C-alpha cells in the first residue's frame, strides 16, 4: 500500500518577505563575520532578518552553532559542539557597542555536554555587555538547562533585564516536535524558577502555531504560562525550514493572530506580540520600553 503524502499548503501572501538587502544589512553581516559571531537570525533562517538588521538589531547566538538536541522544527545544526570559546562574551559586547544597541538579545544552542548547560557563559556575556554598554538592556533567551535551578540562578545573578525561555508549542504536540531531553513541564518549571528567583524581573515565552495544535490547546498553553506569571508572550507562524523538518499543518490567518493577542491580554499578559512573522525577539526593544513605562507609571 502506497504511503499517503500530505500536500503542503500554499504559502499565503502575508508570509512573503523581501530578500534582505541594503547597506546596513550588509554592514552587519560583515561585522558578524569579522567578530566570528553567530546570530539566530541567520542560523534559524528568520524571515525578519532584513527588517531587524536594517534597523540595526540582532539576536546573538552564543555557545557555538551546533546544538546537542535535534528539535524537528529547528534549522540550527545538531551534533557534537566544539570547545567552549571563552572570548565570545567580549566579542559580543564589542559588537553591541559598535552597533549602538539599546537592547541586545542573547540566545544559544542547547549545550547538554556542559555541566551548567552554558549558564556561566550567558552570565559572562550579560556582564560584559552591561560593562561596555551601560545604557543597553539585555534580554536572554535560554535553553531549559535540563531544569537545573543553579544554572538559572547563575544567569539571573548577572541581572538580565528580561529572562526568556520559549515553550514553543502545546503539551500534546511537544513530544513529537521536541523529542529527546526536552519536556513541556521542564520548560514551565524554568519559567517558574526564573520568576521565583527574580520576582521583580520580566519573564517572557514564545509559541509557534501551525504544528497541528488546536486553538483551545493554544489558549490552555497561555493559561499554563500565566500560571507561572510570565509577563510577555510572542506568537508566530511555524515555517518549515527544509523538507527534512516537521511538515507544517496549516497557516493561520492574521485575524486569528489578532484573536490570540486579545485572548492573551484577557488572560493577563502584560504584552502580547502576535502575528504571522513574529519571532521571539521581534520588536523586543519596543516591548521592553513599553513595559518599563507601564511599571514606572504604576
N, C-alpha and C positions, 0 to 999 in steps of 0.2 A: 504494500500500500504506500503510495507516494506521500511524503510529508507535506502538509499544507503550509504554504508560505504566506505570511501576512503581508498584505500590500501596505507600504508605508504611506501615511497621509501626506498630501502635498503641502509644502511649507507655505503658509499664508503671507500676504503682502506685508502685514505688520511685523513680520520677523525678518524682513530683508534689510540688510545693512550694507553700507558702502565699504569697499576695501579701504583699510586705513592708509592714509597718505598725509602729506603736509610736512612742512619744515619742523614743527615741534615734535611730531611723532618720530620722524627720522632722527632728530637730535637725541631724544630719549632712548631710542633703540641703540644708537651708537654709544651713549653713556652707559647703558646696562652692560654692553659687551666689553667696554673698556674696564669697567669695575668688576667684570666676571660675576655678575649677579644674575639671578633668575627671578622672573616675575610670573605670578599665576596668570596674569593677563595673557602671556604667550603660551605657557605650558598647558593651561586648561582651555586654550583657544576661545577666550572670552569674546563675545560679539561686540562688547562695548570698548574694545581696546582703542579704536580710533578716536572715539569721543573722549575717553578718560585721558589718554596720553596727549591728545590735542589740548586739553585743559591743564596739563602738567601734573596729573595724579597717576599713581601706580600702586599696585599691591605687590610688595616684595615677598618672595618665597625663599625662606632660609632653610638650612639643613640639607642643602643639595637639591637635586632634581629627580631623584629616584626614590620611590615610595616603597615601604615594606608591605603595604597592603595592595589589593587589586580590586578596588570597587568597580563595578561593572558599568558605571556611568561616566567614569573619570578618564580624561585624556592624558593625565600625568603618567610617566613611565613607572612601572613597578619592577622590583628586583632587589638586588643587594646594593645598598648605598655605599658611596665612597667614604673615606675617612672624614671625620668632622673637621671643618675649616674654622678655626678659632679667630681668624682675622675678618670673618664675614660681618660681624656687628659693626665694626668700624667702617667698612666699605659701604654698608647700607646707610649708616648715619651721614657719611660724607656725601652720598648721592642725594639723600633727603635735603641736605643743606644746599647742594648745587641746584636742585630743582626748586628750592624756595618753598617747600611744602609747609602748610599749617596743620595738616592732618595726614599722618602716614599709617598705612595698613601693612601689617606684617603677618604672614601666614607661613605654613610649612607643609612639607610632606609628612607622612607618618614615619617615625623612626623607632619602631619596636625593638630595634637592635641596641638601643641605648638605655641604660638603667633608668634615666629620668625622662625618656622619650624626647629629649631635646629641650626640656624646660629651661635648663641653665643657659642655653644659647639664646632662647627667647628673652630671658631676663637681661642678659648682657646686651642684646640688641636694643631693647627698650631703654635701658640706662644710657647707652651711647647716643641714641637719637636725642634723648632729653638733654644730655650733656652738650652736644654740638648744636642743638636746635631748641633752646629753652621755651620758645613760643609754640612749638609743634606738639599737637596731641597725637597720641599713639593708640591705635586700635590693633589688638591681636586677634587673629582667627586661628585658634589652636586645634590640634587633633585631640582625641579623647584621653591621651596619656594612659590608656588602659584603666581609667578611673582612679588613678593614684592621687590621693589627696595632697601628698607632699609636692608632687610635680606642679599642681595647680597653685599651691602656696608659693612655690619658687617664682612662678610667673607673676603673681599678684603682688609680691613684695617689691617688684620693680615699678609698680604703680602705673600700669597702662590706663589710659582714660576709658577705654571700652574693652571688655572681655567678650569675645565672640566665639561660639562653637556651634556649628551647623548640625541640626538634627537631620537634615537632608530630605527625609521622606516619612511616610506614615508607618505605624508599627507593623501592619500586615505585610507591606511591601519591603520593609527594611532588610530582612534576611536575604531576599533574593537579589538585591542590588548591592548590598554591602556584606558579602559572605566573609567568613573567617572570624577575626577577633572583634569586629565592630558589633555593638549591641545598642538597640534603641534606648534601653533603660540606663546603660552606661552614659550615653550622651546626656540624658536628662539629669543624671546624677552629677555630671561635670558642671552643668549649669547651676544646679542647686548648691554645690560646694562653692562655686565662684561667688554666688550671692551671699552665702553664709560667711565666707572669708572676707568679703568686702561689701558690707551692707549698703554703703553709700555710692558704690560704683555703678556703672552702666553695664548691663549684660544684653547680649544680642544673639539671635539664632536665625537660620535660614531654611527655607523649604523649596524644593523643586516640584513642579507639577508635570503631569504627562507620563508618569511611570506606571499607571494602572490603578491609581488610588481613586476613591470616590470623594465627592465633595464633603460628605459627612465625616469621612476619615480625616480630611484636612482640618475641618473645624475642631474635631476631637484632639488632633495634634496641637492645634493652637491652644486649646484648653490645657493640655499637658504642659506646654511651655509656660503658660501663665501660672500653673500650679507651683512652678519653681521661680516665679517672679521675674521672668525675662522681660526686659524693657522694650527692646527693638526687634522687629521681625521683618525679614525680607522674603518675598515670594516671587519666583521667576519660572519661566518655562524651561523644562529639560530639553536640550538639543543633543541628539546622538552624535558624538564626535566622529566615529567611524563605523563601518559595517560590523566590526567585532564587538561593539559595545551594545548594551541592552537597548532593545528596539523601543522607540517612542510609541506610546499608546495613543495619544491624541494631542492636538494643540488646543489650548484654552483661548477663548476669545477675550479681548481687552475688557469687555463688560463683566466677564467672570472674575478677572483680576480686581476690578473695581469693587465687586461684591465681596471678595475675600478681604480686601482692605477695610471695608466697612465692618465686616464681621470681626476682624482683628481689633479694631478700635473699640467695638462694643464689648469685647472680652477684656479690655483693659490695657492693651499695649500702649505705651507712650507714643510710639511712632511705628507705622507700617509702610514699607515700600513694596508695592505690589504691581507687577507689570510683566509683559512677555519677555523683555530683555533685562529685567532686573537680576543682578547678581549680588553676592553678599556685601561687596564693598562699593556698590553703585550708589553715588550721591552720599557717601559716608560723611564727608565733611559737612554737608548741609544738615544731615541728621543730628550730628553732634552739636552744632551751633544752635539748632532749634531746641534741643533738649536742655542745653545749658541755659538758654534764655528762659525756658519754662520753669526750670528749677530755681533760677535766680529770682523769678517773679513770685514764686510760691512762698 
